[in-house]
Structure formats: structure tokens, C-alpha cells
Amino acid sequence: MDALVWTARRGAIVKCLVVLGTRPEAIKLAPVILEAAKRPGLKVQVCSTGQHREMLHPMLKTFSIVPDYELDVMGGRTT
């Protein structure tokens, strides 16, 4: 039996955090995020590193994905 199905039958929730920071990562992971979000018993959360925010967020918006967390690793004096 699928471990996720078994966990869901027990009433537990499996948490999945997807961390991304670039446009290519968003393009590759968006279908995975959207499909995983459909699975009962699986809670998917998205974390944006802020690495290339100006390119990442428009791509996420295309897929109607809103990050749950923003790390802002490129804020301030970071290069």
C-alpha cells in the first residue's frame, strides 16, 4: 500500500515543503506542486528563497502558486 494512502487513512497529514528560488526551478516544480496539492493527506507548502524574486514571482503567478514562506536571502548587501 502507498505510504501516503496509509498515512491519510490514519488521519495524519504528511507535510511537504518545496523550496525554490529561480525561474527554471519554478517551471520544473510547478506541475509537481500542483499535482501534490491534489493528494488527500498531503499538505504542500512553498518557500521562495528570494534568489531571483523579480523572475520567480511572475512565473509562480502564471501557475497560481503563492509562496507560504519568503526567505529573502538576497536582501540587503548580499551578492
Wavefront OBJ file of the C-alpha trace (Angstrom):
o trace
v 0.000 0.000 0.000
v 1.162 3.511 -0.797
v 2.634 5.090 2.361
v 0.750 8.327 1.722
v -2.577 6.485 1.412
v -1.819 4.555 4.589
v -0.975 7.774 6.443
v -4.116 9.528 5.173
v -6.287 6.613 6.308
v -4.869 7.033 9.795
v -5.972 10.669 9.688
v -2.427 12.010 9.688
v -1.183 14.718 7.365
v 2.129 14.451 5.541
v 3.818 17.823 5.147
v 5.904 18.642 2.086
v 7.976 21.817 1.777
v 9.119 22.795 -1.721
v 11.964 25.328 -1.727
v 12.723 27.238 -4.915
v 14.431 30.435 -5.903
v 14.844 30.618 -9.666
v 12.570 30.756 -12.686
v 13.801 27.400 -14.076
v 13.077 25.764 -10.715
v 9.549 27.196 -10.760
v 8.949 25.898 -14.288
v 10.127 22.408 -13.332
v 8.469 22.225 -9.913
v 5.105 23.916 -10.612
v 3.494 20.767 -12.073
v 4.814 18.740 -9.126
v 3.462 21.281 -6.609
v 0.049 21.434 -8.285
v -0.284 17.661 -8.542
v 0.913 17.050 -4.990
v -1.587 19.619 -3.687
v -4.406 17.441 -5.064
v -3.389 14.445 -2.937
v -5.510 13.891 0.171
v -3.411 13.654 3.293
v -0.606 15.763 1.832
v -0.059 19.400 2.786
v 2.230 21.175 0.327
v 3.912 24.440 1.252
v 6.130 26.565 -0.975
v 9.166 28.535 0.180
v 10.789 31.185 -2.020
v 14.447 31.874 -1.289
v 14.253 35.315 -2.897
v 17.259 34.490 -5.064
v 15.679 35.817 -8.274
v 12.388 37.211 -6.987
v 11.800 39.507 -9.985
v 11.853 36.492 -12.320
v 10.406 33.867 -9.973
v 7.194 35.506 -8.792
v 5.711 36.221 -12.251
v 6.277 32.554 -13.122
v 4.639 31.373 -9.895
v 1.726 33.718 -10.610
v 1.303 32.066 -14.023
v 0.657 28.789 -12.203
v -1.404 30.461 -9.417
v 1.154 29.421 -6.804
v 1.658 31.730 -3.820
v 4.690 31.070 -1.605
v 3.896 30.306 2.024
v 7.346 31.483 3.109
v 9.785 34.137 1.819
v 13.407 33.786 2.954
v 14.701 36.956 1.262
v 18.255 35.574 1.114
v 19.264 38.221 -1.423
v 18.086 41.136 0.711
v 20.390 43.858 1.922
v 24.049 43.624 0.933
v 24.012 40.022 -0.278
v 25.548 39.399 -3.694
l 1 2 3 4 5 6 7 8 9 10 11 12 13 14 15 16 17 18 19 20 21 22 23 24 25 26 27 28 29 30 31 32 33 34 35 36 37 38 39 40 41 42 43 44 45 46 47 48 49 50 51 52 53 54 55 56 57 58 59 60 61 62 63 64 65 66 67 68 69 70 71 72 73 74 75 76 77 78 79
